[in-house]
Amino acid sequence: MRLAIISDIHGNLPALEAALTSSAAQGVDQYVCLGDVAVFGPQPHKCVARLQTLNCRFIMGNTDAYALEPYPLPHRD
């Protein structure tokens, strides 16, 4: 089994598609995402939907947790 591990997509659909194209060319059977799929990017919903079509397994990242349960971000001085 060939496994592709991806992370920190941050809603960047063109970059995600490039990574998936490269992975498919290498015969990947299963995808695992280590988090930060959405938030702070231009197309978060499309990125999540695209990974769901691949039966990707997800580990929630800190920005994914923020999307589900918003909390105040720390201020930078």
N, CA, C and O atoms as a printed pandas DataFrame, in Angstrom:
     atom_number atom_name residue_name chain_id  residue_number  x_coord  y_coord  z_coord
0              1         N          MET        A               1    0.842   -1.175    0.000
1              2        CA          MET        A               1    0.000    0.000    0.000
2              3         C          MET        A               1    0.887    1.238    0.000
3              4         O          MET        A               1    1.843    1.335    0.769
4              5         N          ARG        A               2    0.555    2.175   -0.869
5              6        CA          ARG        A               2    1.273    3.453   -0.904
6              7         C          ARG        A               2    0.422    4.513   -0.223
7              8         O          ARG        A               2   -0.766    4.664   -0.507
8              9         N          LEU        A               3    1.054    5.229    0.667
9             10        CA          LEU        A               3    0.381    6.210    1.507
10            11         C          LEU        A               3    0.917    7.599    1.190
11            12         O          LEU        A               3    2.128    7.793    1.086
12            13         N          ALA        A               4    0.017    8.562    1.036
13            14        CA          ALA        A               4    0.421    9.964    0.884
14            15         C          ALA        A               4    0.011   10.702    2.144
15            16         O          ALA        A               4   -1.138   10.620    2.578
16            17         N          ILE        A               5    0.946   11.414    2.721
17            18        CA          ILE        A               5    0.676   12.197    3.919
18            19         C          ILE        A               5    0.798   13.662    3.548
19            20         O          ILE        A               5    1.831   14.109    3.051
20            21         N          ILE        A               6   -0.275   14.405    3.796
21            22        CA          ILE        A               6   -0.297   15.826    3.461
22            23         C          ILE        A               6   -0.712   16.615    4.695
23            24         O          ILE        A               6   -1.314   16.074    5.622
24            25         N          SER        A               7   -0.380   17.904    4.692
25            26        CA          SER        A               7   -0.781   18.763    5.809
26            27         C          SER        A               7   -0.681   20.220    5.400
27            28         O          SER        A               7   -0.108   20.555    4.363
28            29         N          ASP        A               8   -1.242   21.068    6.225
29            30        CA          ASP        A               8   -1.141   22.521    6.083
30            31         C          ASP        A               8   -1.567   23.019    4.706
31            32         O          ASP        A               8   -0.858   23.800    4.072
32            33         N          ILE        A               9   -2.711   22.569    4.256
33            34        CA          ILE        A               9   -3.250   22.993    2.965
34            35         C          ILE        A               9   -3.789   24.416    3.055
35            36         O          ILE        A               9   -3.639   25.202    2.119
36            37         N          HIS        A              10   -4.403   24.739    4.161
37            38        CA          HIS        A              10   -4.929   26.083    4.435
38            39         C          HIS        A              10   -5.771   26.643    3.290
39            40         O          HIS        A              10   -5.621   27.805    2.913
40            41         N          GLY        A              11   -6.651   25.815    2.741
41            42        CA          GLY        A              11   -7.595   26.285    1.737
42            43         C          GLY        A              11   -7.007   26.580    0.373
43            44         O          GLY        A              11   -7.657   27.237   -0.440
44            45         N          ASN        A              12   -5.806   26.118    0.097
45            46        CA          ASN        A              12   -5.138   26.383   -1.181
46            47         C          ASN        A              12   -5.428   25.231   -2.141
47            48         O          ASN        A              12   -4.662   24.272   -2.228
48            49         N          LEU        A              13   -6.549   25.339   -2.860
49            50        CA          LEU        A              13   -6.988   24.259   -3.740
50            51         C          LEU        A              13   -6.003   23.968   -4.874
51            52         O          LEU        A              13   -5.746   22.793   -5.137
52            53         N          PRO        A              14   -5.436   24.964   -5.561
53            54        CA          PRO        A              14   -4.473   24.636   -6.622
54            55         C          PRO        A              14   -3.263   23.842   -6.109
55            56         O          PRO        A              14   -2.791   22.928   -6.784
56            57         N          ALA        A              15   -2.770   24.184   -4.939
57            58        CA          ALA        A              15   -1.641   23.440   -4.369
58            59         C          ALA        A              15   -2.067   22.023   -3.993
59            60         O          ALA        A              15   -1.317   21.069   -4.205
60            61         N          LEU        A              16   -3.261   21.886   -3.439
61            62        CA          LEU        A              16   -3.773   20.560   -3.096
62            63         C          LEU        A              16   -3.893   19.703   -4.348
63            64         O          LEU        A              16   -3.465   18.549   -4.353
64            65         N          GLU        A              17   -4.471   20.256   -5.406
65            66        CA          GLU        A              17   -4.629   19.500   -6.652
66            67         C          GLU        A              17   -3.278   19.080   -7.218
67            68         O          GLU        A              17   -3.144   17.970   -7.733
68            69         N          ALA        A              18   -2.280   19.946   -7.130
69            70        CA          ALA        A              18   -0.937   19.597   -7.610
70            71         C          ALA        A              18   -0.364   18.433   -6.805
71            72         O          ALA        A              18    0.232   17.516   -7.370
72            73         N          ALA        A              19   -0.543   18.472   -5.495
73            74        CA          ALA        A              19   -0.051   17.387   -4.641
74            75         C          ALA        A              19   -0.785   16.081   -4.939
75            76         O          ALA        A              19   -0.172   15.013   -4.963
76            77         N          LEU        A              20   -2.091   16.165   -5.165
77            78        CA          LEU        A              20   -2.865   14.962   -5.459
78            79         C          LEU        A              20   -2.495   14.376   -6.817
79            80         O          LEU        A              20   -2.441   13.156   -6.973
80            81         N          THR        A              21   -2.242   15.231   -7.791
81            82        CA          THR        A              21   -1.819   14.764   -9.114
82            83         C          THR        A              21   -0.491   14.032   -9.022
83            84         O          THR        A              21   -0.321   12.963   -9.607
84            85         N          SER        A              22    0.442   14.608   -8.290
85            86        CA          SER        A              22    1.747   13.977   -8.103
86            87         C          SER        A              22    1.613   12.643   -7.371
87            88         O          SER        A              22    2.262   11.661   -7.730
88            89         N          SER        A              23    0.776   12.619   -6.357
89            90        CA          SER        A              23    0.567   11.389   -5.584
90            91         C          SER        A              23   -0.071   10.297   -6.441
91            92         O          SER        A              23    0.336    9.137   -6.379
92            93         N          ALA        A              24   -1.060   10.669   -7.230
93            94        CA          ALA        A              24   -1.732    9.691   -8.089
94            95         C          ALA        A              24   -0.756    9.097   -9.099
95            96         O          ALA        A              24   -0.822    7.906   -9.403
96            97         N          ALA        A              25    0.144    9.921   -9.616
97            98        CA          ALA        A              25    1.142    9.442  -10.577
98            99         C          ALA        A              25    2.087    8.424   -9.943
99           100         O          ALA        A              25    2.701    7.618  -10.643
100          101         N          GLN        A              26    2.198    8.465   -8.628
101          102        CA          GLN        A              26    3.070    7.533   -7.906
102          103         C          GLN        A              26    2.308    6.326   -7.360
103          104         O          GLN        A              26    2.868    5.505   -6.634
104          105         N          GLY        A              27    1.037    6.228   -7.713
105          106        CA          GLY        A              27    0.250    5.061   -7.327
106          107         C          GLY        A              27   -0.207    5.026   -5.888
107          108         O          GLY        A              27   -0.291    3.956   -5.285
108          109         N          VAL        A              28   -0.503    6.183   -5.334
109          110        CA          VAL        A              28   -0.956    6.246   -3.936
110          111         C          VAL        A              28   -2.315    5.568   -3.786
111          112         O          VAL        A              28   -3.220    5.760   -4.599
112          113         N          ASP        A              29   -2.434    4.771   -2.725
113          114        CA          ASP        A              29   -3.676    4.050   -2.422
114          115         C          ASP        A              29   -4.509    4.718   -1.333
115          116         O          ASP        A              29   -5.735    4.610   -1.336
116          117         N          GLN        A              30   -3.859    5.397   -0.414
117          118        CA          GLN        A              30   -4.546    5.987    0.740
118          119         C          GLN        A              30   -3.921    7.336    1.072
119          120         O          GLN        A              30   -2.707    7.518    0.982
120          121         N          TYR        A              31   -4.781    8.279    1.457
121          122        CA          TYR        A              31   -4.332    9.617    1.836
122          123         C          TYR        A              31   -4.603    9.840    3.316
123          124         O          TYR        A              31   -5.638    9.430    3.842
124          125         N          VAL        A              32   -3.660   10.495    3.975
125          126        CA          VAL        A              32   -3.817   10.899    5.366
126          127         C          VAL        A              32   -3.467   12.377    5.435
127          128         O          VAL        A              32   -2.419   12.800    4.949
128          129         N          CYS        A              33   -4.344   13.148    6.037
129          130        CA          CYS        A              33   -4.097   14.579    6.201
130          131         C          CYS        A              33   -3.829   14.862    7.673
131          132         O          CYS        A              33   -4.629   14.519    8.543
132          133         N          LEU        A              34   -2.695   15.488    7.931
133          134        CA          LEU        A              34   -2.282   15.772    9.306
134          135         C          LEU        A              34   -2.800   17.107    9.823
135          136         O          LEU        A              34   -2.284   17.637   10.807
136          137         N          GLY        A              35   -3.805   17.646    9.173
137          138        CA          GLY        A              35   -4.474   18.823    9.706
138          139         C          GLY        A              35   -4.234   20.104    8.951
139          140         O          GLY        A              35   -3.419   20.178    8.031
140          141         N          ASP        A              36   -4.969   21.107    9.368
141          142        CA          ASP        A              36   -4.933   22.456    8.813
142          143         C          ASP        A              36   -5.337   22.478    7.340
143          144         O          ASP        A              36   -4.637   23.029    6.489
144          145         N          VAL        A              37   -6.482   21.865    7.068
145          146        CA          VAL        A              37   -7.037   21.850    5.715
146          147         C          VAL        A              37   -7.686   23.188    5.402
147          148         O          VAL        A              37   -7.496   23.743    4.320
148          149         N          ALA        A              38   -8.444   23.695    6.345
149          150        CA          ALA        A              38   -9.246   24.892    6.111
150          151         C          ALA        A              38   -8.718   26.073    6.927
151          152         O          ALA        A              38   -7.724   25.961    7.644
152          153         N          VAL        A              39   -9.388   27.168    6.802
153          154        CA          VAL        A              39   -9.106   28.423    7.505
154          155         C          VAL        A              39   -7.851   29.086    6.934
155          156         O          VAL        A              39   -6.865   28.418    6.621
156          157         N          PHE        A              40   -7.909   30.375    6.809
157          158        CA          PHE        A              40   -6.815   31.220    6.330
158          159         C          PHE        A              40   -6.454   30.971    4.869
159          160         O          PHE        A              40   -5.323   31.248    4.470
160          161         N          GLY        A              41   -7.352   30.473    4.083
161          162        CA          GLY        A              41   -7.075   30.253    2.667
162          163         C          GLY        A              41   -8.283   30.594    1.824
163          164         O          GLY        A              41   -9.372   30.807    2.357
164          165         N          PRO        A              42   -8.106   30.648    0.506
165          166        CA          PRO        A              42   -9.178   31.102   -0.378
166          167         C          PRO        A              42  -10.301   30.093   -0.624
167          168         O          PRO        A              42  -11.423   30.509   -0.914
168          169         N          GLN        A              43  -10.046   28.775   -0.519
169          170        CA          GLN        A              43  -11.063   27.785   -0.876
170          171         C          GLN        A              43  -11.122   26.619    0.128
171          172         O          GLN        A              43  -10.943   25.464   -0.259
172          173         N          PRO        A              44  -11.368   26.912    1.391
173          174        CA          PRO        A              44  -11.335   25.843    2.392
174          175         C          PRO        A              44  -12.390   24.765    2.182
175          176         O          PRO        A              44  -12.094   23.580    2.337
176          177         N          HIS        A              45  -13.614   25.150    1.832
177          178        CA          HIS        A              45  -14.683   24.163    1.676
178          179         C          HIS        A              45  -14.385   23.209    0.524
179          180         O          HIS        A              45  -14.635   22.008    0.621
180          181         N          LYS        A              46  -13.851   23.751   -0.564
181          182        CA          LYS        A              46  -13.525   22.911   -1.718
182          183         C          LYS        A              46  -12.388   21.946   -1.401
183          184         O          LYS        A              46  -12.375   20.818   -1.894
184          185         N          CYS        A              47  -11.446   22.378   -0.593
185          186        CA          CYS        A              47  -10.343   21.489   -0.202
186          187         C          CYS        A              47  -10.852   20.329    0.639
187          188         O          CYS        A              47  -10.465   19.182    0.416
188          189         N          VAL        A              48  -11.710   20.617    1.595
189          190        CA          VAL        A              48  -12.279   19.554    2.432
190          191         C          VAL        A              48  -13.086   18.593    1.565
191          192         O          VAL        A              48  -12.953   17.375    1.689
192          193         N          ALA        A              49  -13.918   19.141    0.693
193          194        CA          ALA        A              49  -14.745   18.300   -0.176
194          195         C          ALA        A              49  -13.885   17.429   -1.085
195          196         O          ALA        A              49  -14.200   16.260   -1.308
196          197         N          ARG        A              50  -12.819   17.985   -1.600
197          198        CA          ARG        A              50  -11.931   17.215   -2.497
198          199         C          ARG        A              50  -11.286   16.052   -1.747
199          200         O          ARG        A              50  -11.224   14.940   -2.270
200          201         N          LEU        A              51  -10.819   16.289   -0.558
201          202        CA          LEU        A              51  -10.207   15.216    0.227
202          203         C          LEU        A              51  -11.234   14.156    0.618
203          204         O          LEU        A              51  -10.901   12.975    0.712
204          205         N          GLN        A              52  -12.462   14.565    0.842
205          206        CA          GLN        A              52  -13.508   13.601    1.188
206          207         C          GLN        A              52  -13.795   12.657    0.023
207          208         O          GLN        A              52  -14.162   11.503    0.240
208          209         N          THR        A              53  -13.631   13.134   -1.208
209          210        CA          THR        A              53  -13.851   12.256   -2.367
210          211         C          THR        A              53  -12.806   11.153   -2.432
211          212         O          THR        A              53  -13.016   10.143   -3.104
212          213         N          LEU        A              54  -11.690   11.331   -1.749
213          214        CA          LEU        A              54  -10.602   10.353   -1.760
214          215         C          LEU        A              54  -10.652    9.414   -0.562
215          216         O          LEU        A              54   -9.765    8.577   -0.392
216          217         N          ASN        A              55  -11.674    9.547    0.261
217          218        CA          ASN        A              55  -11.760    8.774    1.503
218          219         C          ASN        A              55  -10.513    9.002    2.364
219          220         O          ASN        A              55   -9.970    8.074    2.963
220          221         N          CYS        A              56  -10.087   10.244    2.403
221          222        CA          CYS        A              56   -8.899   10.643    3.160
222          223         C          CYS        A              56   -9.181   10.541    4.656
223          224         O          CYS        A              56  -10.279   10.852    5.116
224          225         N          ARG        A              57   -8.198   10.113    5.388
225          226        CA          ARG        A              57   -8.280   10.095    6.851
226          227         C          ARG        A              57   -7.695   11.406    7.365
227          228         O          ARG        A              57   -6.668   11.873    6.874
228          229         N          PHE        A              58   -8.354   11.990    8.350
229          230        CA          PHE        A              58   -7.966   13.302    8.859
230          231         C          PHE        A              58   -7.551   13.245   10.322
231          232         O          PHE        A              58   -8.122   12.501   11.120
232          233         N          ILE        A              59   -6.564   14.031   10.650
233          234        CA          ILE        A              59   -6.228   14.366   12.026
234          235         C          ILE        A              59   -6.467   15.864   12.129
235          236         O          ILE        A              59   -5.978   16.622   11.292
236          237         N          MET        A              60   -7.198   16.299   13.127
237          238        CA          MET        A              60   -7.544   17.706   13.238
238          239         C          MET        A              60   -6.328   18.545   13.614
239          240         O          MET        A              60   -5.603   18.234   14.559
240          241         N          GLY        A              61   -6.125   19.612   12.854
241          242        CA          GLY        A              61   -5.074   20.572   13.171
242          243         C          GLY        A              61   -5.625   21.724   13.992
243          244         O          GLY        A              61   -6.832   21.812   14.216
244          245         N          ASN        A              62   -4.751   22.598   14.437
245          246        CA          ASN        A              62   -5.204   23.705   15.281
246          247         C          ASN        A              62   -6.154   24.644   14.541
247          248         O          ASN        A              62   -7.097   25.145   15.153
248          249         N          THR        A              63   -5.943   24.901   13.252
249          250        CA          THR        A              63   -6.866   25.789   12.544
250          251         C          THR        A              63   -8.182   25.085   12.239
251          252         O          THR        A              63   -9.221   25.738   12.148
252          253         N          ASP        A              64   -8.155   23.775   12.081
253          254        CA          ASP        A              64   -9.397   23.032   11.893
254          255         C          ASP        A              64  -10.242   23.103   13.161
255          256         O          ASP        A              64  -11.460   23.266   13.096
256          257         N          ALA        A              65   -9.597   22.984   14.298
257          258        CA          ALA        A              65  -10.301   23.097   15.575
258          259         C          ALA        A              65  -10.920   24.487   15.714
259          260         O          ALA        A              65  -12.034   24.625   16.220
260          261         N          TYR        A              66  -10.205   25.507   15.268
261          262        CA          TYR        A              66  -10.729   26.870   15.330
262          263         C          TYR        A              66  -11.980   27.010   14.465
263          264         O          TYR        A              66  -12.927   27.697   14.847
264          265         N          ALA        A              67  -11.985   26.362   13.308
265          266        CA          ALA        A              67  -13.140   26.448   12.414
266          267         C          ALA        A              67  -14.378   25.818   13.052
267          268         O          ALA        A              67  -15.498   26.269   12.814
268          269         N          LEU        A              68  -14.179   24.787   13.852
269          270        CA          LEU        A              68  -15.299   24.108   14.496
270          271         C          LEU        A              68  -15.741   24.778   15.790
271          272         O          LEU        A              68  -16.933   24.808   16.099
272          273         N          GLU        A              69  -14.807   25.305   16.534
273          274        CA          GLU        A              69  -15.087   25.950   17.819
274          275         C          GLU        A              69  -14.271   27.230   17.902
275          276         O          GLU        A              69  -13.202   27.236   18.511
276          277         N          PRO        A              70  -14.755   28.316   17.302
277          278        CA          PRO        A              70  -13.956   29.550   17.298
278          279         C          PRO        A              70  -13.600   30.028   18.706
279          280         O          PRO        A              70  -14.425   30.009   19.619
280          281         N          TYR        A              71  -12.391   30.440   18.846
281          282        CA          TYR        A              71  -11.904   31.021   20.089
282          283         C          TYR        A              71  -11.041   32.207   19.710
283          284         O          TYR        A              71  -10.517   32.254   18.597
284          285         N          PRO        A              72  -10.883   33.149   20.592
285          286        CA          PRO        A              72  -10.101   34.340   20.240
286          287         C          PRO        A              72   -8.648   33.978   19.938
287          288         O          PRO        A              72   -8.016   33.219   20.673
288          289         N          LEU        A              73   -8.143   34.529   18.858
289          290        CA          LEU        A              73   -6.734   34.338   18.535
290          291         C          LEU        A              73   -5.893   35.252   19.415
291          292         O          LEU        A              73   -6.328   36.358   19.736
292          293         N          PRO        A              74   -4.713   34.823   19.807
293          294        CA          PRO        A              74   -3.863   35.686   20.636
294          295         C          PRO        A              74   -3.432   36.927   19.859
295          296         O          PRO        A              74   -3.195   36.872   18.652
296          297         N          HIS        A              75   -3.336   38.028   20.566
297          298        CA          HIS        A              75   -2.886   39.276   19.943
298          299         C          HIS        A              75   -1.374   39.286   19.856
299          300         O          HIS        A              75   -0.676   38.828   20.760
300          301         N          ARG        A              76   -0.887   39.816   18.753
301          302        CA          ARG        A              76    0.564   39.976   18.598
302          303         C          ARG        A              76    0.894   41.445   18.782
303          304         O          ARG        A              76    0.294   42.310   18.144
304          305         N          ASP        A              77    1.837   41.719   19.644
305          306        CA          ASP        A              77    2.231   43.114   19.881
306          307         C          ASP        A              77    3.463   43.467   19.097
307          308         O          ASP        A              77    3.940   44.600   19.173
